[in-house]
Amino acid sequence: MWQNLKNFIDYMEEQTGKELSETEKQKLNQELQTKIGYFQHERIVHLLVMFLVAICTILSLLGFVAFQSLGIAGLFVALMCLFVPYIVHYYHLENGVQKLYTFYDKLK
C-alpha cells in the first residue's frame, strides 16, 4: 500500500509540476478524487483495526497484571508486535493522504 501511495504521489508531483490545460486539470482532479477515496477507505479500515489491536493490547496488559500468567504475557508481547507496525503503517497512510489533499488544493 505504501508503494502504491508513493507512486501516486510521485505521479501527482510530476503532473502538477507542468503546465496543464483546464481539461487536463479536470481529468487529473477527477483521478485524484478517486484515488483519495480509495486511500481514505484504506486509512479508515486500518484505523479501526489499529484501535481493536490497541484495546486488546491494553486488556492483555491488564490481564497480565491481574493474573500474572505467562500465557497472557505472551499474548501482550505478540499484540505489541502487531500494534507498533500498525502505528507506523497508519502514520504513512495518514501523511500520504494529507499530501494528496495538497495536490487537490493546487488543482482547484
Secondary structure, DSSP 8 states (H G I E B T S, - for coil): -HHHHHHHHHHHHHHHTS---HHHHHHHHHHHHHHHHHHHHHHHHHHHHHHHHHHHHHHHHHHHHHH--HHHHHHHHHHHHHHHHHHHHHHHHHHHHHHHHHHHHHH-
